[in-house]
Amino acid sequence: MFFKPNSKINEKSINVAFQSTFTFWGFTLLVNALFEMAQDKPLISNSFVILFVGLAIFFLTEQIANYFSKNRN
């Protein structure tokens, strides 16, 4: 009832969003670790900021990919 399968989901858009979010989080955590090693303090000290920016990137990328996917057809 709560988790009904949605037939309107565009799998390609979801995959693009997953890849962009994973890339963002990986790059951000790498840069944060390098800054912490070099300067003894991270570039972004709040983990929630990294989390929520990544989630925002996911949803925005999904919407943009859906837009381009619909305009291509």
MARZA-14188 format. One record per residue: residue number from 0; residue in three letters; x, y, z of N, C-alpha, C, CB in turn. Coordinates in pm, 1 decimal. Glycine has a CB too. Layout:
BEGIN
+-----+------+----------+----------+----------+----------+----------+----------+----------+----------+----------+----------+----------+----------+
| seq | type |       nx |       ny |       nz |      cax |      cay |      caz |       cx |       cy |       cz |      cbx |      cby |      cbz |
+-----+------+----------+----------+----------+----------+----------+----------+----------+----------+----------+----------+----------+----------+
| NUM |  ALA |        X |        Y |        Z |        X |        Y |        Z |        X |        Y |        Z |        X |        Y |        Z |
...
+-----+------+----------+----------+----------+----------+----------+----------+----------+----------+----------+----------+----------+----------+
This chain:
BEGIN
+-----+------+----------+----------+----------+----------+----------+----------+----------+----------+----------+----------+----------+----------+
| seq | type |       nx |       ny |       nz |      cax |      cay |      caz |       cx |       cy |       cz |      cbx |      cby |      cbz |
+-----+------+----------+----------+----------+----------+----------+----------+----------+----------+----------+----------+----------+----------+
|   0 |  MET |     82.4 |   -118.1 |      0.0 |      0.0 |      0.0 |      0.0 |     87.8 |    125.9 |      0.0 |    -94.3 |     -1.0 |    120.9 |
|   1 |  PHE |    184.6 |    132.1 |     87.8 |    269.0 |    250.9 |     96.3 |    373.9 |    252.4 |    -14.6 |    337.2 |    257.7 |    233.0 |
|   2 |  PHE |    432.1 |    136.0 |    -43.3 |    535.2 |    126.8 |   -145.6 |    480.6 |     57.1 |   -269.6 |    658.1 |     52.3 |    -92.0 |
|   3 |  LYS |    391.3 |    123.2 |   -337.8 |    336.5 |     67.7 |   -461.3 |    436.1 |     87.3 |   -574.2 |    201.0 |    133.3 |   -496.5 |
|   4 |  PRO |    446.8 |    -10.1 |   -663.5 |    535.1 |     10.1 |   -779.2 |    482.7 |    123.0 |   -866.9 |    547.9 |   -119.8 |   -861.6 |
|   5 |  ASN |    572.9 |    207.7 |   -908.9 |    536.9 |    322.3 |   -991.3 |    582.9 |    296.2 |  -1134.0 |    599.4 |    453.5 |   -935.8 |
|   6 |  SER |    488.4 |    290.4 |  -1224.7 |    522.7 |    262.0 |  -1363.9 |    570.2 |    386.5 |  -1438.8 |    403.0 |    202.1 |  -1435.2 |
|   7 |  LYS |    559.9 |    504.2 |  -1377.9 |    599.5 |    628.4 |  -1443.2 |    746.2 |    664.3 |  -1419.4 |    511.6 |    741.0 |  -1395.3 |
|   8 |  ILE |    817.8 |    582.6 |  -1344.2 |    957.0 |    612.9 |  -1311.6 |   1044.8 |    593.0 |  -1434.9 |   1006.5 |    524.2 |  -1194.8 |
|   9 |  ASN |   1128.5 |    690.1 |  -1460.6 |   1224.9 |    682.5 |  -1569.1 |   1355.8 |    629.4 |  -1510.8 |   1245.1 |    822.4 |  -1638.3 |
|  10 |  GLU |   1388.0 |    504.4 |  -1540.2 |   1505.2 |    438.3 |  -1482.3 |   1635.8 |    507.3 |  -1522.0 |   1509.2 |    292.2 |  -1525.5 |
|  11 |  LYS |   1643.8 |    558.5 |  -1644.3 |   1766.4 |    625.9 |  -1688.0 |   1790.8 |    752.4 |  -1606.4 |   1758.5 |    660.4 |  -1837.7 |
|  12 |  SER |   1686.0 |    826.3 |  -1576.7 |   1700.6 |    948.1 |  -1496.7 |   1744.8 |    915.5 |  -1354.9 |   1569.2 |   1026.2 |  -1493.8 |
|  13 |  ILE |   1690.1 |    809.2 |  -1299.6 |   1728.0 |    767.4 |  -1164.8 |   1875.4 |    726.5 |  -1162.2 |   1638.4 |    650.5 |  -1116.6 |
|  14 |  ASN |   1920.4 |    652.0 |  -1263.4 |   2059.8 |    609.4 |  -1268.0 |   2154.6 |    727.5 |  -1282.5 |   2080.9 |    512.0 |  -1382.3 |
|  15 |  VAL |   2116.9 |    825.7 |  -1363.7 |   2199.4 |    946.5 |  -1378.1 |   2207.1 |   1020.4 |  -1245.3 |   2142.4 |   1039.6 |  -1488.3 |
|  16 |  ALA |   2094.9 |   1028.5 |  -1174.7 |   2092.4 |   1095.8 |  -1044.8 |   2177.1 |   1021.0 |   -942.3 |   1948.4 |   1108.9 |   -994.3 |
|  17 |  PHE |   2168.8 |    887.4 |   -941.1 |   2252.2 |    808.7 |   -850.1 |   2399.7 |    832.1 |   -876.5 |   2220.1 |    660.3 |   -863.1 |
|  18 |  GLN |   2438.0 |    829.0 |  -1003.3 |   2579.0 |    845.1 |  -1038.7 |   2630.9 |    984.7 |  -1004.0 |   2598.9 |    817.9 |  -1187.4 |
|  19 |  SER |   2550.7 |   1086.5 |  -1029.8 |   2595.6 |   1222.4 |   -999.2 |   2606.5 |   1244.2 |   -848.5 |   2499.9 |   1325.3 |  -1060.3 |
|  20 |  THR |   2512.8 |   1188.8 |   -772.0 |   2517.6 |   1202.7 |   -626.8 |   2636.7 |   1128.0 |   -569.1 |   2388.0 |   1151.7 |   -563.8 |
|  21 |  PHE |   2659.4 |   1005.8 |   -616.5 |   2773.7 |    928.2 |   -568.0 |   2904.2 |    999.0 |   -600.8 |   2773.3 |    787.1 |   -628.8 |
|  22 |  THR |   2914.2 |   1055.0 |   -720.8 |   3034.5 |   1127.6 |   -760.7 |   3054.2 |   1250.5 |   -672.6 |   3026.2 |   1168.8 |   -908.8 |
|  23 |  PHE |   2947.2 |   1324.7 |   -646.2 |   2957.5 |   1442.5 |   -560.5 |   3003.9 |   1404.6 |   -421.1 |   2823.6 |   1515.2 |   -553.1 |
|  24 |  TRP |   2938.1 |   1303.3 |   -361.1 |   2976.2 |   1263.1 |   -225.5 |   3119.2 |   1211.5 |   -220.3 |   2881.0 |   1156.3 |   -173.5 |
|  25 |  GLY |   3159.1 |   1131.1 |   -316.8 |   3295.6 |   1079.8 |   -318.2 |   3397.9 |   1190.4 |   -331.1 |   3313.0 |    981.4 |   -430.6 |
|  26 |  PHE |   3375.8 |   1282.6 |   -423.4 |   3468.2 |   1394.1 |   -443.9 |   3472.6 |   1484.8 |   -320.9 |   3427.6 |   1475.3 |   -568.1 |
|  27 |  THR |   3357.1 |   1514.2 |   -263.2 |   3350.7 |   1601.8 |   -146.3 |   3421.8 |   1539.3 |    -26.6 |   3204.8 |   1632.4 |   -110.6 |
|  28 |  LEU |   3398.8 |   1411.2 |     -3.5 |   3464.9 |   1345.4 |    108.8 |   3615.7 |   1335.0 |     87.2 |   3405.8 |   1206.7 |    130.4 |
|  29 |  LEU |   3658.9 |   1314.0 |    -37.2 |   3801.8 |   1310.6 |    -67.3 |   3866.2 |   1446.8 |    -41.9 |   3824.7 |   1267.5 |   -212.8 |
|  30 |  VAL |   3802.9 |   1552.1 |    -91.8 |   3857.4 |   1687.4 |    -71.7 |   3855.8 |   1722.3 |     76.7 |   3776.5 |   1792.6 |   -152.9 |
|  31 |  ASN |   3750.6 |   1684.0 |    147.8 |   3742.7 |   1709.6 |    290.9 |   3856.1 |   1639.0 |    365.0 |   3607.0 |   1664.3 |    345.8 |
|  32 |  ALA |   3883.1 |   1514.4 |    328.6 |   3990.6 |   1439.2 |    393.6 |   4126.5 |   1501.8 |    363.9 |   3988.9 |   1292.5 |    347.9 |
|  33 |  LEU |   4146.8 |   1545.4 |    239.6 |   4274.6 |   1608.9 |    205.0 |   4293.7 |   1740.3 |    280.3 |   4282.5 |   1633.8 |     53.8 |
|  34 |  PHE |   4188.0 |   1819.3 |    292.1 |   4197.6 |   1943.3 |    368.0 |   4224.9 |   1915.2 |    514.9 |   4069.7 |   2025.0 |    353.0 |
|  35 |  GLU |   4162.9 |   1811.3 |    568.1 |   4183.9 |   1779.3 |    709.1 |   4327.6 |   1731.7 |    733.7 |   4083.5 |   1671.7 |    754.9 |
|  36 |  MET |   4383.3 |   1658.7 |    638.6 |   4522.5 |   1614.9 |    652.5 |   4618.0 |   1733.0 |    640.1 |   4556.3 |   1508.4 |    546.9 |
|  37 |  ALA |   4591.1 |   1823.3 |    548.2 |   4683.3 |   1933.2 |    520.5 |   4671.3 |   2046.7 |    622.2 |   4658.7 |   1987.1 |    381.0 |
|  38 |  GLN |   4548.1 |   2079.5 |    661.9 |   4528.3 |   2197.9 |    745.0 |   4472.8 |   2166.6 |    883.6 |   4436.3 |   2293.0 |    675.3 |
|  39 |  ASP |   4459.2 |   2040.1 |    916.4 |   4405.0 |   1995.6 |   1045.6 |   4262.3 |   2042.3 |   1071.9 |   4493.3 |   2044.2 |   1156.5 |
|  40 |  LYS |   4191.2 |   2078.2 |    966.9 |   4047.8 |   2107.3 |    978.7 |   3983.2 |   2078.3 |    844.4 |   4022.1 |   2256.2 |   1022.9 |
|  41 |  PRO |   3861.6 |   2023.6 |    846.3 |   3795.0 |   1991.8 |    718.6 |   3743.8 |   2117.1 |    649.5 |   3678.8 |   1894.6 |    741.6 |
|  42 |  LEU |   3723.5 |   2106.4 |    520.1 |   3668.7 |   2217.8 |    442.2 |   3522.9 |   2242.0 |    480.8 |   3680.4 |   2189.6 |    290.1 |
|  43 |  ILE |   3444.9 |   2133.6 |    490.2 |   3304.3 |   2140.4 |    534.3 |   3295.7 |   2060.5 |    663.2 |   3203.6 |   2084.1 |    423.9 |
|  44 |  SER |   3276.1 |   2129.2 |    774.6 |   3282.3 |   2061.8 |    903.7 |   3151.3 |   1993.5 |    941.5 |   3320.1 |   2160.3 |   1010.5 |
|  45 |  ASN |   3041.1 |   2027.8 |    876.6 |   2911.7 |   1972.2 |    912.2 |   2872.7 |   1863.2 |    812.1 |   2804.2 |   2083.2 |    917.0 |
|  46 |  SER |   2856.6 |   1741.3 |    861.3 |   2822.1 |   1628.8 |    773.8 |   2681.5 |   1640.2 |    718.0 |   2836.1 |   1498.2 |    848.7 |
|  47 |  PHE |   2592.4 |   1706.1 |    791.1 |   2455.5 |   1722.6 |    741.8 |   2450.7 |   1810.0 |    617.2 |   2367.2 |   1782.8 |    850.5 |
|  48 |  VAL |   2541.3 |   1905.2 |    607.3 |   2548.2 |   1989.3 |    487.7 |   2583.6 |   1903.8 |    366.7 |   2652.0 |   2103.0 |    505.9 |
|  49 |  ILE |   2681.0 |   1815.9 |    382.5 |   2720.7 |   1727.3 |    273.4 |   2605.3 |   1635.5 |    235.7 |   2844.5 |   1644.5 |    312.6 |
|  50 |  LEU |   2536.6 |   1581.1 |    335.2 |   2423.6 |   1491.8 |    311.1 |   2311.9 |   1562.2 |    235.4 |   2370.5 |   1437.2 |    442.7 |
|  51 |  PHE |   2270.0 |   1678.5 |    283.5 |   2156.0 |   1746.5 |    222.5 |   2188.8 |   1805.7 |     86.1 |   2106.6 |   1855.2 |    314.0 |
|  52 |  VAL |   2310.7 |   1850.1 |     65.7 |   2349.3 |   1897.2 |    -67.1 |   2349.2 |   1780.9 |   -165.2 |   2488.2 |   1964.6 |    -63.2 |
|  53 |  GLY |   2396.0 |   1665.7 |   -120.4 |   2392.7 |   1546.5 |   -205.6 |   2250.9 |   1505.9 |   -240.9 |   2463.1 |   1430.9 |   -137.2 |
|  54 |  LEU |   2160.7 |   1511.2 |   -143.7 |   2020.4 |   1478.2 |   -171.3 |   1956.5 |   1579.8 |   -265.8 |   1940.7 |   1471.6 |    -40.5 |
|  55 |  ALA |   1990.5 |   1707.1 |   -248.0 |   1939.4 |   1809.6 |   -339.4 |   1991.2 |   1786.3 |   -480.7 |   1979.2 |   1950.2 |   -291.0 |
|  56 |  ILE |   2118.5 |   1748.7 |   -491.6 |   2175.3 |   1718.6 |   -623.5 |   2102.7 |   1600.8 |   -685.5 |   2326.6 |   1688.9 |   -613.0 |
|  57 |  PHE |   2070.8 |   1499.3 |   -604.9 |   1998.7 |   1383.3 |   -656.6 |   1865.2 |   1424.2 |   -717.2 |   1976.7 |   1280.4 |   -545.7 |
|  58 |  PHE |   1784.8 |   1497.6 |   -641.7 |   1651.7 |   1533.3 |   -689.7 |   1657.2 |   1631.1 |   -807.2 |   1570.2 |   1593.5 |   -576.5 |
|  59 |  LEU |   1748.4 |   1726.1 |   -802.3 |   1760.6 |   1819.9 |   -913.9 |   1809.5 |   1750.1 |  -1040.4 |   1855.6 |   1933.7 |   -877.2 |
|  60 |  THR |   1905.8 |   1661.1 |  -1026.6 |   1956.0 |   1588.3 |  -1142.8 |   1848.0 |   1499.5 |  -1202.0 |   2078.1 |   1504.5 |  -1105.0 |
|  61 |  GLU |   1768.5 |   1437.3 |  -1116.2 |   1658.6 |   1354.1 |  -1166.5 |   1558.5 |   1437.7 |  -1245.8 |   1587.3 |   1283.0 |  -1050.1 |
|  62 |  GLN |   1523.3 |   1555.5 |  -1194.4 |   1428.8 |   1642.1 |  -1264.1 |   1485.2 |   1690.4 |  -1397.4 |   1392.3 |   1761.4 |  -1176.5 |
|  63 |  ILE |   1612.0 |   1728.0 |  -1399.0 |   1674.9 |   1775.0 |  -1522.8 |   1683.5 |   1662.6 |  -1624.5 |   1814.9 |   1831.3 |  -1494.5 |
|  64 |  ALA |   1720.7 |   1542.8 |  -1579.4 |   1728.9 |   1428.3 |  -1671.2 |   1590.6 |   1392.0 |  -1725.1 |   1791.8 |   1306.2 |  -1600.2 |
|  65 |  ASN |   1487.6 |   1400.6 |  -1641.5 |   1350.7 |   1376.2 |  -1689.5 |   1309.1 |   1479.2 |  -1793.0 |   1252.0 |   1377.7 |  -1572.7 |
|  66 |  TYR |   1345.8 |   1604.4 |  -1770.5 |   1311.6 |   1711.3 |  -1864.3 |   1375.6 |   1685.7 |  -2000.7 |   1356.5 |   1847.9 |  -1809.0 |
|  67 |  PHE |   1504.7 |   1653.7 |  -2001.5 |   1573.6 |   1627.6 |  -2128.0 |   1524.2 |   1500.7 |  -2193.4 |   1723.1 |   1618.7 |  -2106.1 |
|  68 |  SER |   1486.9 |   1401.7 |  -2113.3 |   1436.1 |   1277.2 |  -2166.6 |   1300.5 |   1298.1 |  -2236.3 |   1423.5 |   1173.7 |  -2054.6 |
|  69 |  LYS |   1215.6 |   1378.5 |  -2177.5 |   1083.2 |   1405.1 |  -2236.7 |   1094.3 |   1491.0 |  -2360.1 |    991.4 |   1472.8 |  -2135.6 |
|  70 |  ASN |   1188.9 |   1585.0 |  -2363.2 |   1204.5 |   1671.6 |  -2480.1 |   1271.2 |   1601.2 |  -2596.5 |   1284.0 |   1793.6 |  -2443.4 |
|  71 |  ARG |   1345.9 |   1495.8 |  -2570.4 |   1412.2 |   1421.9 |  -2676.6 |   1311.6 |   1340.9 |  -2756.9 |   1519.8 |   1330.5 |  -2618.9 |
|  72 |  ASN |   1209.2 |   1291.6 |  -2692.6 |   1109.2 |   1206.5 |  -2761.4 |   1011.8 |   1285.2 |  -2840.2 |   1034.4 |   1122.5 |  -2663.8 |
+-----+------+----------+----------+----------+----------+----------+----------+----------+----------+----------+----------+----------+----------+
